[in-house]
Amino acid sequence: MAMTSQSQRAGYPLTWKVPAGVVEREAWVKISQVRTLSTERLGRRIGQMNEPDLSKIVEGLLELIG
């Protein structure tokens, strides 16, 4: 899913604010913008989600797709 550091007007389940401390600055996951990437295009790791946070993102996606 796409991530952005730009404040989002849309709320959950379209976007989800990343908790403080996961990445260096404020960020939002754009749940409605699912992407596929080659592992070769990935750069350095910027953070890591814990299980409860990841579950919340998956819940949002399931709500969107019904």
C-alpha positions in Angstrom: 0.0 0.0 0.0 1.1 3.5 -0.7 2.5 5.6 2.2 2.6 9.4 2.3 3.9 12.1 4.7 1.2 14.5 3.5 -1.7 15.0 5.9 -4.8 13.1 4.6 -8.4 14.4 4.7 -9.9 11.0 4.1 -10.1 8.9 7.2 -10.2 5.2 8.0 -10.7 2.9 6.2 -9.3 4.8 3.2 -6.2 6.0 5.1 -4.6 5.1 8.4 -2.3 7.3 10.4 1.0 5.4 11.3 1.6 5.6 15.1 4.4 7.8 16.3 7.8 6.1 16.5 7.2 3.6 13.6 8.8 5.9 11.0 10.9 9.1 11.4 8.0 11.6 10.7 4.2 11.7 10.5 2.9 9.3 7.9 -0.3 7.7 6.6 -1.0 4.4 4.9 -3.3 4.8 1.9 -5.2 1.6 2.3 -7.1 2.2 -0.9 -3.9 2.3 -3.0 -2.7 -1.3 -3.1 0.5 -1.7 -5.1 2.8 -4.5 -6.2 6.6 -3.9 -6.4 9.6 -5.9 -7.4 11.8 -6.6 -4.4 14.6 -5.1 -6.5 12.9 -1.7 -6.3 12.7 -1.7 -2.5 15.2 0.5 -0.7 16.2 0.6 2.9 13.7 -0.3 5.6 12.1 2.8 7.1 10.1 1.1 9.9 8.3 -2.0 11.0 4.6 -2.5 11.9 3.6 -4.5 14.9 0.9 -7.2 14.6 -2.0 -5.1 16.1 -1.2 -2.2 13.7 -0.9 -4.5 10.7 -4.2 -6.1 11.6 -5.9 -2.7 11.7 -4.6 -2.0 8.1 -5.9 -5.4 6.9 -9.3 -4.7 8.6 -9.5 -1.5 6.6 -8.7 -3.3 3.4 -11.3 -5.9 4.1 -13.9 -3.2 4.8 -13.1 -1.6 1.5 -13.4 -4.7 -0.6 -16.5 -6.0 1.3 
